[in-house]
C-alpha cells in the first residue's frame, strides 16, 4: 500500500477498502464476461474449424466459474477470497489451454494474460499481482516449450510479450495504488466536510437559540416596561382623586357627632386606604427591577410575591400553604429579581391547580443551598415536555406566552448563584425548586422544613394576613 494509504486513519481506510473491493469485484466480473463473449465469438464466428469442441468446452468451464463468481459478487462477497493464488493458477491454466488448443503462441487468446494481470492488479494487493505474473509467465513459457518455438526473431517477440506482461503488471499496480490513494484522500476530505457541516449546523443552532433567548428577554422587558407605564399612569390618575376624597371623608368625620355616620365614614376611609395600598403595591412591582445584590430574608421575598399574587383574580378558591424553615440565614441576592421569579412560579402553580386545590411552598437549607420548593396539585408535566419547559416560547397553556420559566431561569443564572429545576412531577402535581446560595449560606448548618403549615385562601377578597389551617 502507498504511503498515502498508510497515513490515513484505520477506520476510514477500512470503510474505503470495503467499498474498493466491491468496486473491484464488479470490474472483475465485467472483464471476465467480456473475455468469455469475445472468446465465443472468436471460436464460433471467425472461421475457425480447428478444435472448436475443445475450445468451447474450455470456454464453458470458464463460464461456469464466471457464473459462480458473479453469484458471490451479487451477495457482496468474493469467491475464494482467502485463496487468490488458486484463482491466478486457474486463470493461467485456462488461458494456456485456450492458446494450446487454438494455434499456440500466436493465438489471440494470449492477450487474456494481460486482462488477467489487470484484473489481479485491481482486485488484489501488489504481491499477489506479481505472483500472478509469475504464474502467467510460467504458463506462457510452458506454451512456448510445448510448441517447440526455435530461437530466432519469433522467440524474441515471445520474450517481448513476457516483458509487456511485466510492464502491464507494474503499470496496473501503480495505477491502482494511485486510484486507491486518491479515493482514501477523497474519503478523508468528505469526512472532514461532513464534520465541518455538522459543526456549522450546531453553531447555527446555537446562534439561533441565543437570538431566540435575547428576543424573549427583550419581549419580556418591553412588556414589563409597558406595564410599568400603565401602572404609573393609573396610580397618578386614580391616586390624586382618592387623596382628595380621603381628605373630605376625614373632614366630614370630624364634623359629625352621629355615631352611625361616623362609623360609615370610617368604613369609607378604610376602603380608600386599601385602594391606595393596592396602587402602591402595583407601582412598586412595576418599577424597573434592580440587579444590585443585598442581604435578603428569603421568606420576606416569598411573602412579597404572595402579596402580589393575591390580586390574581382569575384563580379564586385556591389555598397556599407555607412551611418555612426557622432560622434561615440572610442571603445575598438581587431582591427584585428573586421576587419576580417567585411570583412567576406561584402564578404558574395557580394556573396548574384546579379550584379548591392547594399550592404548597416549602423552604429549607441543605448542603449549603437554600431550597424554595413550590408544589402544585395540577396534572404534572408530560414526559415529552420535560426537556423543553425552559425553552423560550414553549407553553402548554392556551393563552400562555412561553416566557415565564425561561425568564425565571435566565434571571437566576444572571444575577446570583442559583438554579431552577423541575424536581418532581407526576399526575398528582409538579414541584419546581429554586436553589440559592452564597458564602454565608454555605457555611451555615442545615435547617429542616417546618412541620406546621400556614395557609392563605385566595377567594373573592384578598386576605392580608395568613391564618393557620
Phi, psi and omega in degrees: 000148182289166179298325180297317178297322182287336182282343183285158178294151183298317186297310178298323181298317181298317180296318181291322178299320178298315179295321180295318180297320178298316179295319179297319178297318179297317178296318181299314180299317180295317180296319180297313181292327175298315179296320180294318179297315178297320179298315179296323178294316180297319184285322191253344186231012179248014177086008178285139177234352183272126174054035178300315180300318181294317180295319178295324178294318179295317178296324178295319175300318177297324178293321177300314178297321180296322178297315179299314181297321179295319179298316178294323180294321178297327178280001179082020180230169180247131179290131182054044182298325183273000179226065184294330181291332175295319177298316179298320179295317179298319179293321178297317178293318181300312181291320179298319178295319178300315179294321183295316182277354176269259181232014178092217185291343178272002181294140176296345178292348179294338178290345175298333177302319180293318178297319180296319178294322178295319178297317179298321179295322180287323191269327189239176179284163180305317179301318178295321180296318180290328173294323175297320176301318180296319179294318180292323177297317177298319179297317181292320178295321176297324177294320179296316181293320183294334179259005173051060179284124181285161176292142180153194181303324181293321177294326177298319178295324178294320177296324177296325176298318179296319178298318179295324176298318178296320181294317178299321178298312181296313182295320180296315179295320179295317181294317180296319177298321178295316180294318178299313179300319179295320180293322177297316180295318178297321178296319179297317178295324178294320177297317178298320179296318179294320178297316179295324177295317177297318178296319179296316178297321179296317180294321177297318178297318179296316180295322178296319178297318179297319179295319178297319179294318178297318179296320179297315178297321180295318178299316180296318179294321178294320178297318181291323178295318178296320178296322178297317178296319179296316181295318179297321179295317179297316181299322181290314184288327183267327185296317181296312176298323179296320178297319179295317180297317180299320179295317179296320180296320180293322177296315178297324181295323180286337184269343182258132177261353181292120181302321182296313180295318180299319181297317181293322178294324177294323177295318178297316180297322178296318179291326177294318178297326179294320177296318179297322179295321178296317178297321180295319178295322178296316180293318179300320181289326185276351181291155180303127182288139179265146178259010180289131181282139178211157179285121190230140168280117186297331178291324176296321179295320178295317180295324177297319177296321179294323179296328177281320183294338183292345177269007179282084194295331185294343185243073179271161176075021177257146178248131177250119178257135178242132174236091184267130176288136180278139173085023176290140180286159173294145182238144182271105182218172170275102191303311183301320181293317181295321177300318179297320179298311180298320180297315180299317180293321179294318179294322176298319179295322177297318179297325183281338186264133178286164180298136184091352179276181184230150175240132184242133178241117181244146174231149175197173176230119180222132174054039175083011180231134169276126181249127173247108183256125180246112185249134177246169179249042179276203184262008178081176180255127180300147183300324181290342182261351188294331179274356185243354188295338180263007177278148179292142176069009175266125181210151174253002179273149179292326183245014183281157177263342181077021182250345188301299182294323178298313181295320178302312181295319179297319179298312183294324180287338187268333191240353183199169175281098185197170177203159179237131183222150167272101188273336181201139176206143178200185178293346181261005176138176182228156177231120173255131184240134173256126179250125183232147178204163173199181183300320180296318182291320182297332180267004183264151178288160180295145178230125184275162178291143179294147180277329182268132182256149170247152184223155174232126177264125181268092181255212182290332179240134178296140179259126187287319186240138178296150175237154181290145180286000000 
